[in-house]
Amino acid sequence: MNDWSAPAGAPESVAAPDGDSVIATTPGTDAPSAAQPLAFAFSGSGAEYFRIWIVNLLLTVVTLGVYSAWAKTRRLQYFYRNTRLADASFDFRGDPKAILRGRILAVLLLAGGYVASGFSATAALLTVILLLAGLPYILCSALRFRLANTWYRGLPFGFGDALGKAYFVYLLPVAVYMLPDVVDEIMPDSTLLNIAILLYVSLPLLHGATKGYQHRHLMYGDQRAGFALSNARLAKPYVPVILVLAGIFVVLMIAAVALILVARSHPEAGTWLRIADDLGSFGAAVIVCGLFILIGSPFITVRMDNLAWSATSFPGVRIACEMQPRAYLRLQAENFVLTLLTLGLFRPFAAVRTWRYRLAHVHVHAPHGFELATMMAARPLEAAGGDGMADFLSLDLSW
């Protein structure tokens, strides 16, 4: 949700800073009124968080990264504890030592894989296979740890066990993405390469499947979230983006052909011919990819989060997420420019601004009060190894 993409937790809301996710909505006990939705409130400030951020940064550098686990815990605690819903705040109770152990394990695995790959191509292939085989477990473990250590009104959130499905929702997109390179390496110039590339059209549906998997297995206490939205509906935000980018690509290609025709009719216009060559299919593809990253991807993230969180509910509690793509893009553009101009010092202020925006556009409806969602509070915490490894491997768990 990208300083942080989208939140996590029983109720949507808040995507956490630096890509971390948070949970934000859940049952409690004192709902104001049946007709009035509950709004989130954030009592923190950019200046206050800046002091925490700069200390975290300095200590992480001085300790060669060891303090990063404690820095992460302090960051999550600051945002969670300053986020309130129905006069109660959230909390993060994760153990930084557990996160650190996971990161150390990640270092050892990567180092071992790097050494093994130096011996032979077979060893390198086995290393990749082992890492892919462990990826779903790492992601599920990370989600369980993050949610199990997020509390609201004395109850923890959670992530239901569904490791078998995780291999489908996480490994299939990776396989589709990597398949063209594998086919090109094994059978260069084969027609199978075109077929492998065509499989990319399934990536939006696979992204929707991943989002749906995460929301269907959310828990608060011992209650599993309700989620009635198809993967195809979750992937719908891709449609306008793909159509617009395809139109831009066609226009660029027509412009390139026109320049070539002009250049050929005027032999002296050699410069125009070179420009036309540069603007060919490769140049058009680069431009389109850049537009997707800068504009298309944030648009899809906002629309998909709106759909997913608005379809997520708990007994007696319904969530409504209504972020505006244009306003969100403008906010992120401002954050990027200000962060660039201040050489990174605006980053903590940007995180707070993004958090506030997300909270302002998420509401919780509890027509009969939070008492209907009261749940069993005792739940064992999950191991943190998966969470630490996932962060170290730069896997985005914000949703």
C-alpha positions in Angstrom: 0.0 0.0 0.0 4.9 2.6 -2.1 6.1 3.4 0.9 3.6 1.0 1.8 1.0 -0.4 -0.1 -2.2 -1.5 1.7 -2.9 -2.5 5.3 -3.5 -5.6 6.8 -5.5 -6.8 9.6 -8.9 -7.6 10.3 -10.2 -4.5 8.8 -8.4 -2.7 6.1 -7.3 0.4 6.4 -3.9 1.0 6.9 -1.1 0.1 4.8 2.0 0.5 6.7 4.9 2.7 6.1 7.9 1.3 4.3 5.8 -1.4 2.8 4.6 -2.9 6.0 1.0 -3.7 6.5 -1.3 -3.2 9.4 -4.6 -4.2 10.5 -7.3 -1.9 11.0 -10.8 -2.7 11.8 -12.2 -5.0 14.1 -14.7 -5.8 16.5 -14.7 -4.2 19.9 -17.5 -3.3 22.1 -18.8 0.3 22.1 -20.2 1.2 18.7 -21.7 4.7 18.7 -24.7 4.2 16.5 -26.2 1.9 13.9 -26.3 4.5 11.2 -23.0 6.1 11.9 -19.8 4.4 10.5 -16.8 4.3 12.7 -13.8 6.3 11.5 -10.1 5.8 12.3 -8.1 8.4 14.0 -4.3 8.9 14.0 -2.6 10.9 16.8 0.9 10.8 15.5 2.8 13.5 13.5 5.5 13.6 11.0 7.9 15.5 13.3 7.4 13.0 16.1 7.9 10.0 13.8 11.0 11.7 12.3 12.8 11.5 15.6 12.1 7.7 15.8 13.0 7.2 12.2 16.4 9.1 12.4 17.4 7.2 15.5 16.4 3.9 13.9 18.4 4.7 10.8 21.6 5.7 12.7 21.5 2.7 15.0 20.9 0.4 12.1 23.9 1.8 10.3 26.1 1.7 13.4 25.2 -1.9 14.1 25.6 -3.0 10.5 21.9 -3.8 10.2 21.5 -5.8 13.4 19.3 -3.1 14.9 16.9 -3.2 11.9 14.7 -5.7 13.7 14.3 -3.4 16.6 13.8 -0.5 14.3 11.0 -2.3 12.5 9.3 -3.1 15.8 9.5 0.5 17.0 8.1 1.7 13.7 5.1 -0.6 13.7 4.4 0.1 17.4 4.4 3.8 16.7 1.9 3.7 13.9 -0.3 1.0 15.5 -0.5 2.5 19.0 -1.3 5.9 17.5 -4.2 4.5 15.4 -7.5 4.4 17.2 -10.9 3.0 16.3 -14.0 3.4 18.6 -11.8 4.8 21.4 -9.4 1.9 21.4 -5.9 1.7 19.9 -4.1 -1.1 18.1 -0.8 -2.6 19.3 2.1 -4.6 17.9 3.7 -7.1 20.2 6.3 -8.8 18.0 9.6 -9.8 19.5 12.5 -8.1 17.6 14.9 -10.9 18.6 12.6 -13.4 16.7 12.7 -11.2 13.7 16.5 -10.9 13.9 16.8 -14.7 14.0 14.8 -15.0 10.8 17.0 -12.5 9.1 20.2 -14.3 10.2 18.7 -17.5 8.8 18.0 -15.7 5.5 21.6 -14.5 5.3 22.9 -18.0 5.9 20.5 -19.5 3.3 21.5 -16.9 0.7 25.2 -17.2 1.4 25.0 -21.0 1.2 23.1 -20.8 -2.1 25.6 -18.3 -3.5 28.5 -20.6 -2.6 26.8 -23.7 -4.0 26.0 -21.9 -7.3 29.7 -21.3 -7.7 30.4 -25.0 -8.1 28.1 -25.9 -10.9 25.0 -25.0 -12.9 23.2 -28.0 -11.3 23.9 -26.6 -7.8 22.6 -23.2 -8.8 19.4 -24.8 -10.2 18.9 -26.8 -7.0 19.4 -23.6 -5.0 16.7 -21.8 -7.0 14.3 -24.8 -6.6 14.8 -24.9 -2.9 14.2 -21.2 -2.5 11.0 -21.4 -4.6 9.9 -24.4 -2.6 10.3 -22.5 0.6 8.7 -19.2 -0.6 5.1 -20.0 0.2 6.0 -21.2 3.7 8.0 -18.0 4.3 5.2 -15.8 3.1 2.5 -17.6 5.1 4.7 -17.6 8.2 5.3 -13.9 7.8 1.6 -13.2 7.6 0.8 -15.3 10.6 3.5 -13.7 12.7 2.5 -10.1 11.7 -1.2 -10.6 12.3 -0.8 -12.7 15.4 1.2 -9.9 17.0 -1.3 -7.2 16.0 -3.8 -6.7 18.8 -7.0 -4.7 19.3 -9.1 -4.6 22.4 -7.2 -7.4 23.9 -7.7 -9.8 21.0 -5.1 -10.8 18.4 -5.6 -11.0 14.6 -4.4 -14.1 12.8 -4.0 -15.8 9.4 -5.8 -19.2 9.0 -3.7 -22.2 8.0 -3.8 -22.7 4.2 -0.2 -23.6 3.3 -1.3 -25.9 0.4 -3.2 -23.1 -1.3 -0.2 -20.8 -0.8 1.8 -22.9 -3.2 -0.7 -22.3 -5.9 -1.3 -18.6 -5.3 2.4 -17.7 -4.8 4.3 -20.1 -7.0 2.1 -20.0 -10.1 2.7 -16.3 -10.8 6.4 -16.8 -10.4 6.3 -19.7 -12.8 4.4 -17.7 -15.4 6.8 -14.8 -15.1 9.9 -17.0 -15.4 8.7 -19.4 -18.0 9.7 -17.3 -21.1 13.3 -17.0 -19.9 13.4 -20.7 -19.2 12.0 -21.7 -22.6 14.4 -19.2 -24.3 17.3 -20.7 -22.5 16.4 -24.4 -23.2 14.8 -24.0 -26.7 15.8 -20.7 -28.3 13.7 -19.6 -31.3 11.0 -22.1 -30.4 7.4 -21.3 -31.0 6.8 -22.3 -27.4 8.4 -19.0 -26.4 5.5 -17.1 -27.9 3.0 -19.3 -26.0 4.9 -18.7 -22.8 4.8 -15.0 -23.3 1.0 -15.2 -24.0 0.6 -16.7 -20.5 1.4 -13.2 -19.1 -2.3 -12.3 -19.8 -3.1 -14.5 -16.8 -1.1 -12.4 -14.4 -3.9 -10.0 -13.4 -6.1 -13.1 -12.5 -3.2 -14.6 -10.5 -2.8 -11.3 -8.7 -6.5 -11.3 -7.9 -6.1 -14.9 -6.6 -3.3 -13.8 -4.3 -5.3 -10.9 -2.9 -8.4 -13.0 -2.4 -6.3 -15.7 -0.6 -4.9 -13.2 1.8 -8.4 -11.8 2.7 -10.2 -15.1 2.9 -7.9 -16.3 5.6 -7.8 -13.3 7.8 -8.9 -13.9 11.4 -9.7 -11.9 14.5 -9.5 -14.1 17.6 -11.0 -17.4 16.5 -13.3 -15.8 13.8 -12.4 -16.1 10.1 -13.2 -13.2 7.9 -16.1 -13.4 5.4 -15.0 -12.6 1.8 -17.4 -13.0 -1.2 -15.6 -11.7 -4.2 -14.3 -13.6 -7.2 -10.7 -13.5 -8.4 -11.9 -12.1 -11.8 -13.6 -9.2 -10.0 -10.5 -8.4 -8.0 -8.5 -8.3 -11.3 -10.9 -5.9 -13.0 -8.8 -2.8 -12.2 -6.3 -4.1 -14.7 -8.7 -3.7 -17.6 -8.7 0.1 -18.0 -5.0 0.3 -17.4 -4.2 -2.3 -20.0 -6.5 -0.7 -22.5 -5.0 2.8 -22.0 -1.4 1.5 -22.2 -2.2 -0.5 -25.3 -3.6 2.6 -26.9 -0.5 4.6 -26.0 1.7 1.8 -27.5 -0.3 1.9 -30.7 0.0 5.7 -31.0 3.8 5.5 -30.4 4.2 2.8 -33.1 2.1 4.9 -35.6 4.3 7.9 -34.8 7.4 5.8 -35.4 6.1 4.6 -38.8 5.2 8.1 -39.8 8.7 9.4 -38.9 10.3 6.6 -40.9 8.1 7.5 -44.0 9.0 11.2 -43.7 12.7 10.4 -43.3 12.7 8.1 -46.3 11.1 10.8 -48.5 13.7 13.3 -47.4 17.1 11.7 -47.6 18.7 14.7 -45.8 16.6 14.0 -42.7 18.9 11.3 -41.4 18.4 12.5 -37.8 14.7 11.9 -38.1 15.3 8.4 -39.3 17.5 7.7 -36.3 14.8 9.0 -34.0 12.3 6.8 -35.6 14.5 3.8 -35.2 14.9 4.6 -31.5 11.2 5.0 -31.1 10.5 1.6 -32.5 8.8 -1.2 -30.7 11.5 -1.3 -28.0 11.3 2.4 -27.2 7.5 2.3 -27.1 7.7 -0.7 -24.8 10.0 1.1 -22.4 7.7 4.1 -22.3 4.7 2.0 -21.7 6.4 0.0 -18.9 7.5 3.3 -17.3 3.9 4.6 -17.3 2.7 1.3 -15.8 5.1 1.6 -12.9 4.5 5.3 -12.3 0.8 5.5 -12.8 -0.8 2.2 -13.7 0.5 0.2 -10.7 -0.6 2.7 -8.0 -4.1 2.9 -9.7 -4.4 -0.8 -9.7 -3.3 -1.0 -6.1 -5.9 1.5 -4.9 -8.8 0.1 -6.9 -7.9 -3.5 -5.8 -7.6 -2.5 -2.1 -11.0 -0.7 -2.3 -12.6 -3.9 -3.7 -10.9 -6.3 -1.4 -11.4 -4.5 1.9 -14.9 -3.5 1.1 -15.7 -7.2 0.5 -14.1 -8.2 3.9 -16.3 -8.6 6.9 -16.5 -10.1 10.4 -19.6 -11.1 12.3 -21.5 -7.8 13.0 -18.7 -5.7 11.3 -18.5 -4.5 7.7 -15.6 -2.5 6.2 -15.8 0.2 3.6 -12.6 1.4 1.7 -13.0 4.3 -0.7 -9.6 5.7 -1.6 -9.5 7.9 -4.7 -6.8 6.9 -7.3 -6.2 10.4 -8.5 -5.8 11.9 -5.0 -3.6 9.0 -4.0 -1.4 9.4 -7.1 -1.1 13.1 -6.4 -0.1 12.4 -2.8 2.6 9.9 -3.8 3.9 12.3 -6.4 4.3 15.0 -3.9 5.9 12.7 -1.4 8.4 11.5 -4.1 9.4 15.0 -5.1 9.7 16.3 -1.5 11.7 13.2 -0.5 14.0 13.7 -3.5 14.5 17.4 -2.8 15.3 16.7 0.9 17.7 13.9 0.0 15.5 11.4 1.8 14.8 13.3 5.0 11.1 13.8 4.1 10.5 10.0 4.0 9.1 9.8 7.6 6.7 12.7 6.9 5.6 11.0 3.7 4.9 7.8 5.6 2.7 9.6 8.0 0.9 11.5 5.2 0.2 8.2 3.4 -1.0 6.5 6.6 -3.4 9.4 7.4 -4.8 9.3 3.8 -5.5 5.6 4.0 -7.2 5.9 7.4 -9.3 8.8 6.3 -10.8 6.7 3.5 -11.6 3.5 5.5 -14.7 3.2 7.7 -16.1 0.4 9.8 -19.9 -0.3 10.0 -21.1 -2.1 13.2 -24.9 -1.7 13.1 -25.4 -3.8 16.3 -22.3 -2.8 18.1 -19.0 -4.6 18.5 -20.3 -7.0 21.0 -21.4 -9.4 18.3 -17.8 -9.7 17.2 -16.4 -10.5 20.6 -14.1 -13.4 20.3 -11.8 -15.8 22.2 -8.7 -13.9 23.1 -6.2 -16.6 23.8 -4.2 -17.5 20.8 -0.5 -18.6 20.6 1.9 -16.3 18.8 3.5 -17.6 15.6 7.2 -18.0 15.1 8.8 -14.9 13.6 11.4 -16.6 11.3 9.2 -16.3 8.2 8.6 -12.6 8.8 12.2 -11.7 9.2 13.2 -13.7 6.2 10.5 -12.2 4.0 11.6 -8.7 5.0 15.2 -9.5 4.3 14.4 -10.9 0.9 12.5 -7.8 0.0 9.2 -9.6 -0.5 6.3 -7.1 -0.3 3.8 -8.3 2.3 1.8 -5.1 2.3 -1.9 -5.7 1.4 
